[in-house]
Amino acid sequence: MFQFSRLTVPLKARVKGSKGHLTECVAVLRGLALSSRSELQQVLERRKRVQSDQTTERQSRTPLEDELLRRQQKQQLQHPEEGRAEAQLMEFVRVRQNLRKIHSVIQDKAANP
């Protein structure tokens, strides 16, 4: 399993120099570090894992899923345009209602001098 060892670098230097992952920061603040694998090995393994996940994801998709994904992306691109069109329509309705109110007030004043 993992073996913890005491770090010999001063705390201020460790915190100032590292802006890593939250668990690494917690380990640094406790003064403990994992000694099972080097940081380079961990990064390489993580990169390899991400790459293999991406390849399996690409391979596991069926043509139907690809088409559904394309349609979903297309709809997402069209959605903001629809939102803007709705906002413009709502603004038009508000202006029209305001004009009706103003027109009715003007007619009331003209009818009751």
Biopython code that builds the backbone (N, CA, C, O; Angstrom):
import numpy as np
from Bio.PDB.StructureBuilder import StructureBuilder

atoms = [
    (1, "MET", "N", (0.835, -1.175, 0.000)),
    (1, "MET", "CA", (0.000, 0.000, 0.000)),
    (1, "MET", "C", (0.880, 1.239, 0.000)),
    (1, "MET", "O", (2.056, 1.158, -0.357)),
    (2, "PHE", "N", (0.344, 2.364, 0.387)),
    (2, "PHE", "CA", (1.092, 3.612, 0.388)),
    (2, "PHE", "C", (1.878, 3.748, 1.678)),
    (2, "PHE", "O", (1.414, 3.365, 2.752)),
    (3, "GLN", "N", (3.064, 4.296, 1.554)),
    (3, "GLN", "CA", (3.874, 4.564, 2.732)),
    (3, "GLN", "C", (4.064, 6.068, 2.832)),
    (3, "GLN", "O", (4.397, 6.722, 1.843)),
    (4, "PHE", "N", (3.858, 6.612, 4.003)),
    (4, "PHE", "CA", (4.025, 8.039, 4.213)),
    (4, "PHE", "C", (5.390, 8.292, 4.830)),
    (4, "PHE", "O", (5.866, 7.536, 5.677)),
    (5, "SER", "N", (5.998, 9.367, 4.384)),
    (5, "SER", "CA", (7.288, 9.748, 4.960)),
    (5, "SER", "C", (7.268, 11.237, 5.256)),
    (5, "SER", "O", (6.560, 11.988, 4.585)),
    (6, "ARG", "N", (8.013, 11.666, 6.226)),
    (6, "ARG", "CA", (8.087, 13.063, 6.619)),
    (6, "ARG", "C", (8.852, 13.855, 5.559)),
    (6, "ARG", "O", (9.908, 13.424, 5.097)),
    (7, "LEU", "N", (8.318, 15.007, 5.180)),
    (7, "LEU", "CA", (9.030, 15.869, 4.240)),
    (7, "LEU", "C", (10.024, 16.727, 5.010)),
    (7, "LEU", "O", (9.753, 17.162, 6.129)),
    (8, "THR", "N", (11.166, 16.963, 4.402)),
    (8, "THR", "CA", (12.189, 17.751, 5.087)),
    (8, "THR", "C", (12.209, 19.198, 4.615)),
    (8, "THR", "O", (12.927, 20.015, 5.191)),
    (9, "VAL", "N", (11.446, 19.535, 3.593)),
    (9, "VAL", "CA", (11.396, 20.904, 3.085)),
    (9, "VAL", "C", (10.538, 21.736, 4.033)),
    (9, "VAL", "O", (9.504, 21.258, 4.497)),
    (10, "PRO", "N", (10.951, 22.989, 4.335)),
    (10, "PRO", "CA", (10.145, 23.833, 5.223)),
    (10, "PRO", "C", (8.736, 24.046, 4.662)),
    (10, "PRO", "O", (8.528, 24.040, 3.449)),
    (11, "LEU", "N", (7.787, 24.232, 5.560)),
    (11, "LEU", "CA", (6.384, 24.332, 5.179)),
    (11, "LEU", "C", (6.135, 25.496, 4.230)),
    (11, "LEU", "O", (5.403, 25.338, 3.253)),
    (12, "LYS", "N", (6.728, 26.669, 4.491)),
    (12, "LYS", "CA", (6.491, 27.839, 3.641)),
    (12, "LYS", "C", (6.966, 27.580, 2.218)),
    (12, "LYS", "O", (6.288, 27.963, 1.265)),
    (13, "ALA", "N", (8.093, 26.951, 2.062)),
    (13, "ALA", "CA", (8.621, 26.663, 0.728)),
    (13, "ALA", "C", (7.724, 25.668, 0.004)),
    (13, "ALA", "O", (7.512, 25.792, -1.202)),
    (14, "ARG", "N", (7.198, 24.691, 0.719)),
    (14, "ARG", "CA", (6.344, 23.689, 0.098)),
    (14, "ARG", "C", (5.038, 24.309, -0.374)),
    (14, "ARG", "O", (4.604, 24.063, -1.499)),
    (15, "VAL", "N", (4.408, 25.114, 0.480)),
    (15, "VAL", "CA", (3.124, 25.705, 0.140)),
    (15, "VAL", "C", (3.301, 26.730, -0.973)),
    (15, "VAL", "O", (2.468, 26.804, -1.876)),
    (16, "LYS", "N", (4.365, 27.519, -0.925)),
    (16, "LYS", "CA", (4.593, 28.548, -1.922)),
    (16, "LYS", "C", (4.895, 27.924, -3.281)),
    (16, "LYS", "O", (4.424, 28.417, -4.306)),
    (17, "GLY", "N", (5.661, 26.865, -3.297)),
    (17, "GLY", "CA", (6.087, 26.270, -4.554)),
    (17, "GLY", "C", (5.068, 25.370, -5.196)),
    (17, "GLY", "O", (5.120, 25.162, -6.409)),
    (18, "SER", "N", (4.140, 24.824, -4.434)),
    (18, "SER", "CA", (3.204, 23.857, -5.020)),
    (18, "SER", "C", (1.804, 24.441, -5.053)),
    (18, "SER", "O", (1.308, 24.980, -4.064)),
    (19, "LYS", "N", (1.186, 24.322, -6.210)),
    (19, "LYS", "CA", (-0.222, 24.718, -6.330)),
    (19, "LYS", "C", (-0.975, 23.532, -6.908)),
    (19, "LYS", "O", (-1.720, 23.654, -7.880)),
    (20, "GLY", "N", (-0.765, 22.408, -6.295)),
    (20, "GLY", "CA", (-1.278, 21.152, -6.826)),
    (20, "GLY", "C", (-2.669, 20.841, -6.369)),
    (20, "GLY", "O", (-3.441, 21.719, -5.985)),
    (21, "HIS", "N", (-2.956, 19.615, -6.418)),
    (21, "HIS", "CA", (-4.266, 19.088, -6.098)),
    (21, "HIS", "C", (-4.565, 19.261, -4.617)),
    (21, "HIS", "O", (-3.648, 19.391, -3.806)),
    (22, "LEU", "N", (-5.830, 19.265, -4.267)),
    (22, "LEU", "CA", (-6.243, 19.488, -2.886)),
    (22, "LEU", "C", (-5.659, 18.440, -1.951)),
    (22, "LEU", "O", (-5.214, 18.769, -0.852)),
    (23, "THR", "N", (-5.657, 17.199, -2.369)),
    (23, "THR", "CA", (-5.120, 16.156, -1.496)),
    (23, "THR", "C", (-3.627, 16.330, -1.283)),
    (23, "THR", "O", (-3.108, 16.050, -0.203)),
    (24, "GLU", "N", (-2.938, 16.797, -2.322)),
    (24, "GLU", "CA", (-1.509, 17.055, -2.173)),
    (24, "GLU", "C", (-1.286, 18.186, -1.175)),
    (24, "GLU", "O", (-0.374, 18.118, -0.350)),
    (25, "CYS", "N", (-2.112, 19.220, -1.248)),
    (25, "CYS", "CA", (-1.989, 20.338, -0.304)),
    (25, "CYS", "C", (-2.239, 19.876, 1.126)),
    (25, "CYS", "O", (-1.534, 20.275, 2.052)),
    (26, "VAL", "N", (-3.242, 19.038, 1.291)),
    (26, "VAL", "CA", (-3.537, 18.531, 2.632)),
    (26, "VAL", "C", (-2.361, 17.711, 3.147)),
    (26, "VAL", "O", (-1.976, 17.831, 4.310)),
    (27, "ALA", "N", (-1.794, 16.880, 2.280)),
    (27, "ALA", "CA", (-0.639, 16.076, 2.679)),
    (27, "ALA", "C", (0.543, 16.966, 3.021)),
    (27, "ALA", "O", (1.280, 16.683, 3.965)),
    (28, "VAL", "N", (0.732, 18.041, 2.263)),
    (28, "VAL", "CA", (1.838, 18.965, 2.531)),
    (28, "VAL", "C", (1.639, 19.649, 3.872)),
    (28, "VAL", "O", (2.581, 19.781, 4.653)),
    (29, "LEU", "N", (0.410, 20.085, 4.141)),
    (29, "LEU", "CA", (0.149, 20.764, 5.406)),
    (29, "LEU", "C", (0.335, 19.824, 6.591)),
    (29, "LEU", "O", (0.747, 20.256, 7.668)),
    (30, "ARG", "N", (0.039, 18.568, 6.403)),
    (30, "ARG", "CA", (0.249, 17.595, 7.470)),
    (30, "ARG", "C", (1.723, 17.219, 7.593)),
    (30, "ARG", "O", (2.147, 16.659, 8.604)),
    (31, "GLY", "N", (2.496, 17.530, 6.559)),
    (31, "GLY", "CA", (3.909, 17.169, 6.580)),
    (31, "GLY", "C", (4.145, 15.755, 6.115)),
    (31, "GLY", "O", (5.182, 15.165, 6.416)),
    (32, "LEU", "N", (3.199, 15.202, 5.385)),
    (32, "LEU", "CA", (3.316, 13.829, 4.908)),
    (32, "LEU", "C", (3.298, 13.822, 3.386)),
    (32, "LEU", "O", (2.681, 14.685, 2.761)),
    (33, "ALA", "N", (3.965, 12.863, 2.803)),
    (33, "ALA", "CA", (3.953, 12.728, 1.345)),
    (33, "ALA", "C", (3.923, 11.253, 0.977)),
    (33, "ALA", "O", (4.437, 10.405, 1.706)),
    (34, "LEU", "N", (3.320, 10.965, -0.152)),
    (34, "LEU", "CA", (3.282, 9.589, -0.629)),
    (34, "LEU", "C", (4.628, 9.251, -1.247)),
    (34, "LEU", "O", (5.158, 10.020, -2.049)),
    (35, "SER", "N", (5.172, 8.122, -0.880)),
    (35, "SER", "CA", (6.478, 7.750, -1.422)),
    (35, "SER", "C", (6.415, 6.507, -2.301)),
    (35, "SER", "O", (7.454, 5.946, -2.648)),
    (36, "SER", "N", (5.216, 6.072, -2.666)),
    (36, "SER", "CA", (5.111, 4.849, -3.454)),
    (36, "SER", "C", (5.488, 5.079, -4.917)),
    (36, "SER", "O", (6.151, 4.233, -5.518)),
    (37, "ARG", "N", (5.073, 6.221, -5.507)),
    (37, "ARG", "CA", (5.385, 6.521, -6.905)),
    (37, "ARG", "C", (5.835, 7.968, -7.014)),
    (37, "ARG", "O", (5.424, 8.826, -6.233)),
    (38, "SER", "N", (6.676, 8.215, -7.986)),
    (38, "SER", "CA", (7.120, 9.588, -8.194)),
    (38, "SER", "C", (6.005, 10.380, -8.874)),
    (38, "SER", "O", (5.055, 9.807, -9.409)),
    (39, "GLU", "N", (6.135, 11.683, -8.843)),
    (39, "GLU", "CA", (5.116, 12.537, -9.443)),
    (39, "GLU", "C", (5.045, 12.315, -10.956)),
    (39, "GLU", "O", (3.963, 12.325, -11.541)),
    (40, "LEU", "N", (6.189, 12.118, -11.572)),
    (40, "LEU", "CA", (6.227, 11.867, -13.010)),
    (40, "LEU", "C", (5.461, 10.591, -13.364)),
    (40, "LEU", "O", (4.709, 10.570, -14.338)),
    (41, "GLN", "N", (5.650, 9.537, -12.583)),
    (41, "GLN", "CA", (4.925, 8.291, -12.835)),
    (41, "GLN", "C", (3.423, 8.493, -12.689)),
    (41, "GLN", "O", (2.640, 7.971, -13.483)),
    (42, "GLN", "N", (3.025, 9.253, -11.674)),
    (42, "GLN", "CA", (1.603, 9.500, -11.461)),
    (42, "GLN", "C", (1.002, 10.262, -12.637)),
    (42, "GLN", "O", (-0.096, 9.943, -13.094)),
    (43, "VAL", "N", (1.733, 11.283, -13.132)),
    (43, "VAL", "CA", (1.238, 12.066, -14.262)),
    (43, "VAL", "C", (1.130, 11.200, -15.507)),
    (43, "VAL", "O", (0.138, 11.271, -16.232)),
    (44, "LEU", "N", (2.148, 10.382, -15.756)),
    (44, "LEU", "CA", (2.123, 9.512, -16.930)),
    (44, "LEU", "C", (0.982, 8.503, -16.855)),
    (44, "LEU", "O", (0.313, 8.246, -17.856)),
    (45, "GLU", "N", (0.758, 7.934, -15.681)),
    (45, "GLU", "CA", (-0.337, 6.980, -15.516)),
    (45, "GLU", "C", (-1.692, 7.658, -15.716)),
    (45, "GLU", "O", (-2.586, 7.094, -16.347)),
    (46, "ARG", "N", (-1.837, 8.861, -15.180)),
    (46, "ARG", "CA", (-3.089, 9.598, -15.331)),
    (46, "ARG", "C", (-3.345, 9.905, -16.809)),
    (46, "ARG", "O", (-4.466, 9.745, -17.292)),
    (47, "ARG", "N", (-2.303, 10.345, -17.527)),
    (47, "ARG", "CA", (-2.430, 10.657, -18.947)),
    (47, "ARG", "C", (-2.812, 9.409, -19.741)),
    (47, "ARG", "O", (-3.661, 9.462, -20.631)),
    (48, "LYS", "N", (-2.177, 8.294, -19.407)),
    (48, "LYS", "CA", (-2.461, 7.034, -20.093)),
    (48, "LYS", "C", (-3.905, 6.601, -19.831)),
    (48, "LYS", "O", (-4.592, 6.129, -20.737)),
    (49, "ARG", "N", (-4.358, 6.763, -18.590)),
    (49, "ARG", "CA", (-5.722, 6.397, -18.223)),
    (49, "ARG", "C", (-6.739, 7.253, -18.982)),
    (49, "ARG", "O", (-7.733, 6.736, -19.491)),
    (50, "VAL", "N", (-6.488, 8.556, -19.055)),
    (50, "VAL", "CA", (-7.398, 9.453, -19.768)),
    (50, "VAL", "C", (-7.445, 9.099, -21.247)),
    (50, "VAL", "O", (-8.516, 9.075, -21.854)),
    (51, "GLN", "N", (-6.280, 8.825, -21.824)),
    (51, "GLN", "CA", (-6.218, 8.457, -23.229)),
    (51, "GLN", "C", (-6.988, 7.164, -23.502)),
    (51, "GLN", "O", (-7.738, 7.077, -24.474)),
    (52, "SER", "N", (-6.803, 6.176, -22.655)),
    (52, "SER", "CA", (-7.505, 4.906, -22.862)),
    (52, "SER", "C", (-9.012, 5.084, -22.684)),
    (52, "SER", "O", (-9.795, 4.453, -23.394)),
    (53, "ASP", "N", (-9.426, 5.939, -21.742)),
    (53, "ASP", "CA", (-10.852, 6.214, -21.570)),
    (53, "ASP", "C", (-11.440, 6.851, -22.823)),
    (53, "ASP", "O", (-12.541, 6.504, -23.250)),
    (54, "GLN", "N", (-10.695, 7.784, -23.404)),
    (54, "GLN", "CA", (-11.181, 8.452, -24.614)),
    (54, "GLN", "C", (-11.291, 7.477, -25.780)),
    (54, "GLN", "O", (-12.262, 7.520, -26.536)),
    (55, "THR", "N", (-10.314, 6.609, -25.929)),
    (55, "THR", "CA", (-10.366, 5.653, -27.040)),
    (55, "THR", "C", (-11.512, 4.661, -26.862)),
    (55, "THR", "O", (-12.196, 4.332, -27.831)),
    (56, "THR", "N", (-11.727, 4.186, -25.654)),
    (56, "THR", "CA", (-12.838, 3.254, -25.430)),
    (56, "THR", "C", (-14.172, 3.953, -25.639)),
    (56, "THR", "O", (-15.127, 3.345, -26.123)),
    (57, "GLU", "N", (-14.240, 5.223, -25.276)),
    (57, "GLU", "CA", (-15.478, 5.975, -25.477)),
    (57, "GLU", "C", (-15.772, 6.119, -26.966)),
    (57, "GLU", "O", (-16.913, 5.953, -27.398)),
    (58, "ARG", "N", (-14.738, 6.429, -27.751)),
    (58, "ARG", "CA", (-14.919, 6.562, -29.196)),
    (58, "ARG", "C", (-15.327, 5.235, -29.826)),
    (58, "ARG", "O", (-16.182, 5.198, -30.711)),
    (59, "GLN", "N", (-14.720, 4.158, -29.370)),
    (59, "GLN", "CA", (-14.994, 2.852, -29.959)),
    (59, "GLN", "C", (-16.356, 2.312, -29.543)),
    (59, "GLN", "O", (-16.998, 1.598, -30.313)),
    (60, "SER", "N", (-16.794, 2.639, -28.360)),
    (60, "SER", "CA", (-18.032, 2.062, -27.854)),
    (60, "SER", "C", (-19.276, 2.758, -28.401)),
    (60, "SER", "O", (-20.379, 2.233, -28.250)),
    (61, "ARG", "N", (-19.129, 3.929, -29.034)),
    (61, "ARG", "CA", (-20.294, 4.631, -29.569)),
    (61, "ARG", "C", (-20.794, 3.968, -30.850)),
    (61, "ARG", "O", (-20.012, 3.588, -31.722)),
    (62, "THR", "N", (-22.093, 3.843, -30.938)),
    (62, "THR", "CA", (-22.713, 3.302, -32.142)),
    (62, "THR", "C", (-23.013, 4.459, -33.098)),
    (62, "THR", "O", (-22.987, 5.619, -32.688)),
    (63, "PRO", "N", (-23.295, 4.157, -34.357)),
    (63, "PRO", "CA", (-23.653, 5.234, -35.295)),
    (63, "PRO", "C", (-24.878, 6.024, -34.840)),
    (63, "PRO", "O", (-24.966, 7.229, -35.076)),
    (64, "LEU", "N", (-25.815, 5.348, -34.191)),
    (64, "LEU", "CA", (-26.994, 6.038, -33.674)),
    (64, "LEU", "C", (-26.593, 7.050, -32.608)),
    (64, "LEU", "O", (-27.071, 8.184, -32.612)),
    (65, "GLU", "N", (-25.722, 6.641, -31.701)),
    (65, "GLU", "CA", (-25.256, 7.556, -30.661)),
    (65, "GLU", "C", (-24.501, 8.733, -31.260)),
    (65, "GLU", "O", (-24.634, 9.861, -30.784)),
    (66, "ASP", "N", (-23.706, 8.481, -32.302)),
    (66, "ASP", "CA", (-23.003, 9.572, -32.982)),
    (66, "ASP", "C", (-23.992, 10.573, -33.566)),
    (66, "ASP", "O", (-23.817, 11.784, -33.438)),
    (67, "GLU", "N", (-25.025, 10.056, -34.204)),
    (67, "GLU", "CA", (-26.027, 10.935, -34.812)),
    (67, "GLU", "C", (-26.777, 11.725, -33.740)),
    (67, "GLU", "O", (-27.034, 12.916, -33.912)),
    (68, "LEU", "N", (-27.125, 11.068, -32.642)),
    (68, "LEU", "CA", (-27.800, 11.762, -31.544)),
    (68, "LEU", "C", (-26.913, 12.843, -30.949)),
    (68, "LEU", "O", (-27.388, 13.927, -30.612)),
    (69, "LEU", "N", (-25.635, 12.551, -30.821)),
    (69, "LEU", "CA", (-24.691, 13.537, -30.300)),
    (69, "LEU", "C", (-24.596, 14.738, -31.234)),
    (69, "LEU", "O", (-24.577, 15.881, -30.777)),
    (70, "ARG", "N", (-24.534, 14.483, -32.548)),
    (70, "ARG", "CA", (-24.485, 15.587, -33.516)),
    (70, "ARG", "C", (-25.744, 16.448, -33.431)),
    (70, "ARG", "O", (-25.665, 17.677, -33.456)),
    (71, "ARG", "N", (-26.905, 15.801, -33.330)),
    (71, "ARG", "CA", (-28.167, 16.552, -33.234)),
    (71, "ARG", "C", (-28.230, 17.384, -31.959)),
    (71, "ARG", "O", (-28.694, 18.524, -31.969)),
    (72, "GLN", "N", (-27.757, 16.801, -30.864)),
    (72, "GLN", "CA", (-27.768, 17.527, -29.598)),
    (72, "GLN", "C", (-26.863, 18.756, -29.679)),
    (72, "GLN", "O", (-27.232, 19.832, -29.209)),
    (73, "GLN", "N", (-25.688, 18.596, -30.270)),
    (73, "GLN", "CA", (-24.780, 19.730, -30.420)),
    (73, "GLN", "C", (-25.394, 20.797, -31.322)),
    (73, "GLN", "O", (-25.251, 21.992, -31.064)),
    (74, "LYS", "N", (-26.076, 20.363, -32.375)),
    (74, "LYS", "CA", (-26.729, 21.294, -33.288)),
    (74, "LYS", "C", (-27.822, 22.084, -32.560)),
    (74, "LYS", "O", (-27.950, 23.293, -32.748)),
    (75, "GLN", "N", (-28.607, 21.391, -31.728)),
    (75, "GLN", "CA", (-29.659, 22.061, -30.966)),
    (75, "GLN", "C", (-29.074, 23.039, -29.958)),
    (75, "GLN", "O", (-29.632, 24.114, -29.738)),
    (76, "GLN", "N", (-27.958, 22.673, -29.349)),
    (76, "GLN", "CA", (-27.322, 23.573, -28.393)),
    (76, "GLN", "C", (-26.825, 24.833, -29.072)),
    (76, "GLN", "O", (-26.842, 25.912, -28.480)),
    (77, "LEU", "N", (-26.381, 24.700, -30.316)),
    (77, "LEU", "CA", (-25.949, 25.881, -31.053)),
    (77, "LEU", "C", (-27.135, 26.755, -31.433)),
    (77, "LEU", "O", (-27.013, 27.979, -31.476)),
    (78, "GLN", "N", (-28.282, 26.139, -31.710)),
    (78, "GLN", "CA", (-29.470, 26.891, -32.093)),
    (78, "GLN", "C", (-30.211, 27.456, -30.887)),
    (78, "GLN", "O", (-30.937, 28.441, -31.022)),
    (79, "HIS", "N", (-30.045, 26.866, -29.736)),
    (79, "HIS", "CA", (-30.792, 27.273, -28.542)),
    (79, "HIS", "C", (-30.555, 28.729, -28.152)),
    (79, "HIS", "O", (-31.530, 29.431, -27.885)),
    (80, "PRO", "N", (-29.320, 29.225, -28.103)),
    (80, "PRO", "CA", (-29.144, 30.640, -27.741)),
    (80, "PRO", "C", (-29.845, 31.580, -28.718)),
    (80, "PRO", "O", (-30.341, 32.630, -28.310)),
    (81, "GLU", "N", (-29.894, 31.220, -30.001)),
    (81, "GLU", "CA", (-30.591, 32.050, -30.975)),
    (81, "GLU", "C", (-32.083, 32.094, -30.668)),
    (81, "GLU", "O", (-32.713, 33.145, -30.787)),
    (82, "GLU", "N", (-32.648, 30.955, -30.273)),
    (82, "GLU", "CA", (-34.064, 30.911, -29.919)),
    (82, "GLU", "C", (-34.328, 31.756, -28.679)),
    (82, "GLU", "O", (-35.355, 32.428, -28.590)),
    (83, "GLY", "N", (-33.415, 31.725, -27.733)),
    (83, "GLY", "CA", (-33.564, 32.522, -26.518)),
    (83, "GLY", "C", (-33.565, 34.004, -26.829)),
    (83, "GLY", "O", (-34.350, 34.764, -26.261)),
    (84, "ARG", "N", (-32.679, 34.421, -27.738)),
    (84, "ARG", "CA", (-32.641, 35.832, -28.128)),
    (84, "ARG", "C", (-33.920, 36.218, -28.868)),
    (84, "ARG", "O", (-34.445, 37.313, -28.668)),
    (85, "ALA", "N", (-34.421, 35.325, -29.720)),
    (85, "ALA", "CA", (-35.648, 35.611, -30.459)),
    (85, "ALA", "C", (-36.821, 35.763, -29.491)),
    (85, "ALA", "O", (-37.658, 36.650, -29.662)),
    (86, "GLU", "N", (-36.882, 34.905, -28.482)),
    (86, "GLU", "CA", (-37.944, 35.011, -27.476)),
    (86, "GLU", "C", (-37.833, 36.311, -26.699)),
    (86, "GLU", "O", (-38.849, 36.942, -26.410)),
    (87, "ALA", "N", (-36.628, 36.719, -26.360)),
    (87, "ALA", "CA", (-36.429, 37.965, -25.624)),
    (87, "ALA", "C", (-36.891, 39.151, -26.462)),
    (87, "ALA", "O", (-37.518, 40.073, -25.940)),
    (88, "GLN", "N", (-36.585, 39.134, -27.753)),
    (88, "GLN", "CA", (-37.022, 40.219, -28.629)),
    (88, "GLN", "C", (-38.542, 40.233, -28.751)),
    (88, "GLN", "O", (-39.160, 41.298, -28.769)),
    (89, "LEU", "N", (-39.139, 39.053, -28.835)),
    (89, "LEU", "CA", (-40.590, 38.962, -28.932)),
    (89, "LEU", "C", (-41.243, 39.490, -27.658)),
    (89, "LEU", "O", (-42.229, 40.224, -27.730)),
    (90, "MET", "N", (-40.713, 39.130, -26.505)),
    (90, "MET", "CA", (-41.267, 39.615, -25.240)),
    (90, "MET", "C", (-41.141, 41.135, -25.146)),
    (90, "MET", "O", (-42.049, 41.807, -24.655)),
    (91, "GLU", "N", (-40.024, 41.670, -25.612)),
    (91, "GLU", "CA", (-39.842, 43.123, -25.595)),
    (91, "GLU", "C", (-40.873, 43.784, -26.512)),
    (91, "GLU", "O", (-41.431, 44.827, -26.170)),
    (92, "PHE", "N", (-41.124, 43.185, -27.664)),
    (92, "PHE", "CA", (-42.129, 43.705, -28.591)),
    (92, "PHE", "C", (-43.505, 43.726, -27.933)),
    (92, "PHE", "O", (-44.240, 44.706, -28.059)),
    (93, "VAL", "N", (-43.854, 42.653, -27.234)),
    (93, "VAL", "CA", (-45.158, 42.564, -26.562)),
    (93, "VAL", "C", (-45.264, 43.633, -25.479)),
    (93, "VAL", "O", (-46.311, 44.265, -25.339)),
    (94, "ARG", "N", (-44.199, 43.845, -24.714)),
    (94, "ARG", "CA", (-44.218, 44.880, -23.662)),
    (94, "ARG", "C", (-44.413, 46.268, -24.260)),
    (94, "ARG", "O", (-45.208, 47.061, -23.755)),
    (95, "VAL", "N", (-43.692, 46.557, -25.324)),
    (95, "VAL", "CA", (-43.813, 47.872, -25.963)),
    (95, "VAL", "C", (-45.221, 48.068, -26.499)),
    (95, "VAL", "O", (-45.798, 49.146, -26.359)),
    (96, "ARG", "N", (-45.778, 47.024, -27.117)),
    (96, "ARG", "CA", (-47.136, 47.116, -27.657)),
    (96, "ARG", "C", (-48.147, 47.376, -26.541)),
    (96, "ARG", "O", (-49.059, 48.186, -26.708)),
    (97, "GLN", "N", (-47.990, 46.691, -25.396)),
    (97, "GLN", "CA", (-48.901, 46.915, -24.271)),
    (97, "GLN", "C", (-48.760, 48.332, -23.727)),
    (97, "GLN", "O", (-49.755, 48.975, -23.390)),
    (98, "ASN", "N", (-47.528, 48.816, -23.642)),
    (98, "ASN", "CA", (-47.324, 50.191, -23.175)),
    (98, "ASN", "C", (-47.972, 51.193, -24.125)),
    (98, "ASN", "O", (-48.576, 52.170, -23.680)),
    (99, "LEU", "N", (-47.850, 50.957, -25.427)),
    (99, "LEU", "CA", (-48.479, 51.854, -26.397)),
    (99, "LEU", "C", (-49.998, 51.827, -26.266)),
    (99, "LEU", "O", (-50.648, 52.865, -26.392)),
    (100, "ARG", "N", (-50.564, 50.661, -26.016)),
    (100, "ARG", "CA", (-52.016, 50.568, -25.818)),
    (100, "ARG", "C", (-52.450, 51.380, -24.602)),
    (100, "ARG", "O", (-53.449, 52.098, -24.648)),
    (101, "LYS", "N", (-51.692, 51.262, -23.517)),
    (101, "LYS", "CA", (-52.021, 52.014, -22.301)),
    (101, "LYS", "C", (-51.949, 53.509, -22.562)),
    (101, "LYS", "O", (-52.836, 54.264, -22.164)),
    (102, "ILE", "N", (-50.884, 53.929, -23.233)),
    (102, "ILE", "CA", (-50.714, 55.359, -23.527)),
    (102, "ILE", "C", (-51.845, 55.845, -24.429)),
    (102, "ILE", "O", (-52.399, 56.924, -24.218)),
    (103, "HIS", "N", (-52.178, 55.046, -25.429)),
    (103, "HIS", "CA", (-53.247, 55.411, -26.354)),
    (103, "HIS", "C", (-54.584, 55.534, -25.621)),
    (103, "HIS", "O", (-55.353, 56.460, -25.879)),
    (104, "SER", "N", (-54.858, 54.600, -24.708)),
    (104, "SER", "CA", (-56.126, 54.661, -23.966)),
    (104, "SER", "C", (-56.157, 55.873, -23.042)),
    (104, "SER", "O", (-57.211, 56.485, -22.871)),
    (105, "VAL", "N", (-55.020, 56.234, -22.443)),
    (105, "VAL", "CA", (-54.962, 57.415, -21.578)),
    (105, "VAL", "C", (-55.199, 58.675, -22.403)),
    (105, "VAL", "O", (-55.914, 59.578, -21.968)),
    (106, "ILE", "N", (-54.602, 58.737, -23.589)),
    (106, "ILE", "CA", (-54.780, 59.907, -24.457)),
    (106, "ILE", "C", (-56.238, 60.019, -24.895)),
    (106, "ILE", "O", (-56.786, 61.120, -24.933)),
    (107, "GLN", "N", (-56.871, 58.895, -25.227)),
    (107, "GLN", "CA", (-58.280, 58.919, -25.629)),
    (107, "GLN", "C", (-59.169, 59.352, -24.475)),
    (107, "GLN", "O", (-60.131, 60.090, -24.684)),
    (108, "ASP", "N", (-58.863, 58.903, -23.250)),
    (108, "ASP", "CA", (-59.649, 59.301, -22.080)),
    (108, "ASP", "C", (-59.534, 60.803, -21.845)),
    (108, "ASP", "O", (-60.526, 61.459, -21.528)),
    (109, "LYS", "N", (-58.333, 61.349, -21.998)),
    (109, "LYS", "CA", (-58.140, 62.793, -21.806)),
    (109, "LYS", "C", (-58.859, 63.580, -22.893)),
    (109, "LYS", "O", (-59.410, 64.647, -22.623)),
    (110, "ALA", "N", (-58.859, 63.066, -24.111)),
    (110, "ALA", "CA", (-59.538, 63.749, -25.211)),
    (110, "ALA", "C", (-61.056, 63.683, -25.023)),
    (110, "ALA", "O", (-61.755, 64.640, -25.356)),
    (111, "ALA", "N", (-61.568, 62.589, -24.504)),
    (111, "ALA", "CA", (-63.002, 62.435, -24.298)),
    (111, "ALA", "C", (-63.473, 63.250, -23.100)),
    (111, "ALA", "O", (-64.610, 63.723, -23.096)),
    (112, "ASN", "N", (-62.630, 63.428, -22.080)),
    (112, "ASN", "CA", (-62.984, 64.178, -20.871)),
    (112, "ASN", "C", (-62.093, 65.416, -20.769)),
    (112, "ASN", "O", (-61.105, 65.395, -20.034)),
    (113, "PRO", "N", (-62.418, 66.498, -21.489)),
    (113, "PRO", "CA", (-61.556, 67.693, -21.420)),
    (113, "PRO", "C", (-61.683, 68.490, -20.168)),
    (113, "PRO", "O", (-61.007, 69.507, -20.013)),
]
sb = StructureBuilder()
sb.init_structure("model")
sb.init_model(0)
sb.init_chain("A")
sb.init_seg("    ")
for serial, (resi, resn, name, xyz) in enumerate(atoms, 1):
    if name == "N":
        sb.init_residue(resn, " ", resi, " ")
    sb.init_atom(name, np.array(xyz, "f"), 0.0, 1.0, " ", f" {name:<3s}", serial, name[0])
structure = sb.get_structure()
